[in-house]
Amino acid sequence: MSAIKTIKTNITDAECLKAAALELKLRVSEKTGVYYDYYTQGQSRPWVYDLDQEIMYTIHVVREKDGTLSFKSDGDRTRYNVDRVVGKEYGKLKQLYAVQLARKQIRAQKYRGLVRQSTLDNGCIVLKVGV
């Protein structure tokens, strides 16, 4: 029997987010960085993600008042071709975060079977858990 779930990613687990960023080969700096936008200036925590050196673009991870993590950045995402690395609206990063979180939950439920991961032609990631 198989089941299909659609998951809207609400980022709450910083370790899974860090693992997803590393899977995309982002440099993860555990430092506080300052981001600027049109209305505010704020500090980011827990991490600053730097894309590869040729792009030179920084993504700040900010813990919101509700406890979730969000992304902040200064600069023009289109100009720096950021979508190539993290996906449109950070889609690849969010998708890999969801995969990391699913794997963590599978381990927590102590499934003994092998977890296989495959990527479909349309970019969807499929996890198959043997029981």
N, C-alpha and C positions, 0 to 999 in steps of 0.2 A: 504494500500500500504506500502511496506517496502523498505528500501534502505540499502545497504551495502557499507561501506566506508572502505578503507584501509588507515591508517594514518601512515606516517613515522614520528616518534617523533623527533622534533627539540625543545630541552628544552630551554624555554625562561621565563617561569613564575615560579619564585622562591617559591611563596606561594603554588602553586600546587605541586611542587616537595617536599616541606616540608611535605605537607599533605600525599603524597604518601609514604614518608619515615616513617612517624609515623604510617601509616596503616600497614607497614611491621614490626612494633614494633622496629624500629631503634631508638637509642638515638640520638637526634638532639642537637648539641651544637652550639650555636651562638657565635663562637669564631674563631679566625684566627689560622690555623694550618700550619705547614710547611711539605711539602711532598718532597720526593727525588726520582729521577729516574736516569737512567744511564747518561743522558746528562745535566739535569737542576735541579735547586732547585727553588721552587716558593712558594708563599703564596696562601692560598685558602680563598675564600669568596663566599657566605655569611655564609655557614655552614660547619661543620664537622659532618659526620654521623658515629657513632660508632656502630658496630654490637654487638650482645650480648656478655656478659663478657667471656663466655667460648671460643669464637672465638678470641676475642681481635684483631680486624682488623678495620682499619679506612678508610673511603672513604671521600676524600676531594672534595668539590664542587667548581669549579673554573669558574669565569666569563671570557670568551674568548674575544678577541678584537672585534669580530662581535656581541657581546652582548649575545650570547647563553651561557648556562651553560654546563660544562662537568665534568666528574668524573676523579679524579686522585687518585692513591693509591700507597703506597709503600708496598712491601711484595708480597709473592707468593699467588695468589688467590686460586690456587688448593690446596696448602698445608693447608690453613686455611678453606677450604670448604665453601668459600664465596658464590659460586653459589647456595648453598642450601637456602640461605636467600634472595639474591637479583636477582637470576637467572643468567643464562649464559650471559655474556656481559651486565650485569645489566638489563636483559630483564624484570624481574618482576617489578623492580623499574620503568623502562620506561613505562611499560604497565599501572601500577597504576597511573603514572603521566598523561598519556593520558586520563584515566578515570576521574581523578580529573579536568583536563582541559575541558573535554567535559561537565562535570557537571556544571562547572563555566559558560561555554558558554550557556548552557541551562537556567541557572538562569538569565543570562544577557538578554536573549531573552524573558524573562518573561512568559515562559510556565507555565501554572497553573496545569498541570496534574502531576501525580505521576511518578517518575523515578524509574524504577525497574532494579536491577542489578542481573545478574546471570552468573555463570561460567560454561562453557561447559566442557565435559570430556577431551578435548584436551588443556584446559587451557585458551581458548579465553574467554574474558569477553564481555557480551552482555548487552547494556543499552537499555531499552524500555521506551519511553516517551509517556505518555498518554496526549492527547490534548483535 
